Amino acid sequence: MRLQKFMAHAGAASRRKCEEFIKEGLVKVNDEVVTELGTKVDPNVDRVYLNGKRLRLENKNVYIMLNKPIGVVTTASDEKDRETVVDYVPNDYRVYPVGRLDIDTTGLVLLTNDGELANILMHPKHEIGKTYIVTVEGTPNSHELSLLREGLDIRDLRTSPANVKILKSFKQDSIIEIEIFEGQNHQVKRMFDYIGHKVKKLKRISMGKLQLNDLLPGNYRYLTEEEIKYLKGLK
């Protein structure tokens, strides 16, 4: 089995992230640091370590939905000792978040130890829609909304056409629902900055068919069998 595949199956991270760990020299096989991608390991013989911690294949995959509160970082660990999304879920299995939300963004985060599935969910070819409720300064006009719907070209970011509608409009700001199909850093904020409406508040309410619904901030739940079947059907 290839080293990065073993690591993903052991719940270390997505396969792509595991490749980064290997290239950064953070992985040992037995007593040797390995930096070459594609290195073969035998799960029954070789010992694999990430940052000094041994990785073992886990027999059970778990899938957890969390409503991330504001101020929590979307990582499995944090060098600044801030609260992470992993602090909010059971530690029976080592799980990690699929993708990221900014520290000041709330809402749906998926955590799992299924590295293969995480890799699929983050792959651009699947174009999984992510829906957000956004509070912005002012109210976008029809031309500005059409720009979002047609797709934007913002320096290093090219967005697919977004689904967008105004839910409520007030004197100082407005509440908007937007569905995007990428997951670039600060993407929604950059999109609204581009059309001249700074984001004041941001919450993710869905990923594909996974819906946050009435899950309260800081609370979690395990995905249903139907939801897991849907995710696995994306392969």
C-alpha positions in Angstrom: 0.0 0.0 0.0 1.3 3.5 -0.8 2.3 5.5 2.2 -0.1 8.4 1.7 -3.0 5.9 1.2 -2.1 4.1 4.4 -2.0 7.5 6.3 -5.4 8.5 4.9 -7.0 5.2 5.8 -5.4 5.6 9.3 -7.3 8.8 9.8 -4.3 11.2 9.6 -5.8 13.5 7.0 -6.9 13.5 3.4 -4.5 11.8 1.0 -3.5 15.2 -0.5 -2.7 16.5 3.0 -0.8 13.4 3.8 1.4 13.9 0.8 2.2 17.4 2.1 3.2 15.8 5.5 5.5 13.4 3.7 7.2 16.1 1.6 7.7 18.2 4.8 9.6 15.4 6.4 7.1 14.8 9.2 6.6 11.1 8.5 8.8 8.1 9.5 8.5 4.5 8.4 10.0 2.4 11.1 12.9 4.5 12.1 13.6 6.4 8.9 12.1 9.7 7.7 10.5 9.3 4.3 10.0 12.2 1.9 9.4 10.3 -1.3 5.7 10.1 -2.4 4.6 6.6 -3.4 6.7 4.8 -0.9 5.2 1.3 -0.3 4.4 0.1 3.2 3.1 -3.2 4.6 0.4 -2.4 7.2 1.1 -5.7 8.9 4.9 -5.2 9.2 5.9 -1.5 8.9 5.4 1.1 11.6 4.3 4.5 10.4 4.7 7.7 12.5 3.4 11.2 12.0 5.1 13.8 14.2 6.2 11.0 16.4 2.8 9.5 16.8 2.2 6.0 15.4 -0.6 5.7 12.9 -2.8 2.5 12.9 -5.5 1.5 10.5 -8.9 2.1 12.1 -11.7 -0.4 11.6 -14.5 2.0 11.9 -15.1 5.2 9.9 -17.1 7.9 11.6 -18.8 10.9 10.0 -19.7 13.9 12.2 -21.4 17.2 11.5 -20.6 20.1 13.7 -22.1 23.6 13.9 -18.8 25.5 14.4 -19.0 28.5 16.7 -17.3 31.8 16.0 -13.7 32.0 17.2 -13.0 28.3 16.7 -10.3 27.2 14.2 -11.1 24.5 11.7 -8.0 22.3 12.3 -7.3 19.2 14.3 -4.6 21.0 16.3 -3.5 24.6 16.7 0.0 26.0 17.4 -1.5 28.9 19.2 -3.5 26.7 21.6 -6.8 28.0 20.4 -10.0 26.0 20.4 -10.4 23.7 17.4 -13.4 21.9 15.9 -11.9 18.6 17.2 -12.4 19.9 20.8 -16.2 19.9 20.2 -16.6 16.2 19.1 -15.9 12.8 20.8 -12.3 11.6 20.9 -13.1 7.9 20.5 -11.7 8.1 17.0 -9.2 10.5 15.6 -11.1 12.7 13.2 -10.2 15.8 11.3 -12.2 18.5 9.4 -12.9 18.3 5.7 -11.9 21.7 4.3 -11.9 24.8 6.4 -14.1 27.7 7.6 -12.5 31.0 8.7 -12.2 31.6 12.4 -15.0 34.2 12.2 -17.2 32.0 10.1 -19.8 29.7 11.7 -21.8 26.7 10.5 -21.5 23.3 9.0 -18.2 21.5 9.3 -17.8 17.8 8.4 -15.3 15.7 10.4 -14.2 12.2 9.6 -11.4 9.6 9.8 -12.3 8.5 6.3 -9.3 10.0 4.4 -10.5 8.6 1.0 -13.9 10.2 1.3 -12.4 13.5 2.5 -10.2 13.5 -0.6 -13.2 13.0 -2.8 -15.2 15.8 -1.1 -12.4 18.3 -1.6 -11.7 17.4 -5.2 -12.9 20.2 -7.6 -14.3 17.8 -10.2 -17.3 17.0 -7.9 -18.4 20.6 -7.7 -20.3 20.1 -4.4 -22.4 23.1 -3.7 -21.8 24.9 -0.4 -24.5 27.3 0.8 -23.9 30.2 3.1 -26.1 32.8 4.7 -24.2 36.1 4.4 -24.8 39.5 6.0 -23.2 42.3 4.0 -22.9 46.0 4.1 -25.6 47.6 1.9 -27.7 45.8 -0.6 -26.3 44.5 -4.0 -28.1 45.8 -7.0 -29.2 43.7 -9.9 -25.9 44.2 -11.9 -23.8 43.2 -8.9 -25.9 40.1 -8.3 -25.5 39.2 -12.0 -21.8 39.3 -11.7 -21.9 36.7 -8.9 -24.3 34.6 -11.0 -22.1 34.7 -14.1 -18.8 33.9 -12.2 -16.0 36.2 -11.2 -12.4 36.5 -12.2 -10.5 37.9 -9.1 -6.8 37.7 -9.7 -5.9 34.1 -8.7 -9.6 33.1 -8.2 -12.0 32.2 -10.9 -15.5 31.3 -9.6 -18.2 29.2 -11.2 -21.6 30.8 -11.5 -23.1 31.1 -8.0 -26.7 30.8 -7.0 -27.6 33.9 -5.1 -30.7 35.6 -3.7 -31.4 38.4 -1.3 -33.4 37.2 1.8 -33.8 40.5 3.6 -32.8 44.0 3.0 -32.3 46.7 5.6 -31.1 50.3 5.7 -27.5 49.5 6.6 -27.1 45.9 5.4 -28.8 42.9 3.8 -28.9 39.1 4.3 -28.1 37.0 1.3 -28.1 33.3 0.5 -25.3 32.2 -1.8 -24.3 28.7 -3.1 -20.7 28.3 -4.4 -19.0 25.3 -6.0 -15.4 25.9 -5.0 -13.7 26.2 -1.6 -10.9 28.7 -1.9 -9.6 30.7 1.1 -11.9 33.5 2.0 -13.8 32.9 -1.2 -17.2 34.3 -0.2 -15.7 37.4 1.4 -13.6 38.0 -1.6 -16.6 37.7 -3.9 -18.6 40.2 -2.0 -15.6 42.5 -1.6 -15.3 42.4 -5.4 -18.8 43.8 -5.9 -18.4 46.4 -3.2 -20.2 44.8 -0.2 -18.1 43.9 2.7 -19.1 40.7 4.6 -20.2 41.3 8.2 -21.3 37.8 9.1 -21.0 34.4 7.4 -22.5 31.0 8.2 -22.4 27.8 6.1 -25.7 26.0 6.2 -25.2 23.1 3.8 -22.7 21.0 1.8 -24.4 19.2 -1.0 -27.3 17.4 0.5 -25.9 17.7 4.0 -28.1 20.3 5.9 -27.2 22.0 9.1 -30.9 22.7 9.9 -31.5 23.3 13.6 -28.2 22.0 15.0 -27.1 24.6 17.6 -23.7 26.3 17.6 -21.1 24.1 19.3 -23.3 21.0 19.0 -22.6 17.9 16.8 -24.4 14.9 15.4 -23.3 11.7 13.6 -24.4 11.5 10.0 -27.3 9.3 9.1 -26.9 6.1 7.0 -28.7 7.9 4.2 -26.3 10.9 4.4 -23.2 8.5 4.4 -24.6 6.6 1.4 -25.0 9.9 -0.4 -21.4 10.9 0.3 -20.0 7.6 -0.8 -22.1 7.8 -3.9 -20.0 10.8 -5.0 -17.0 8.5 -5.8 
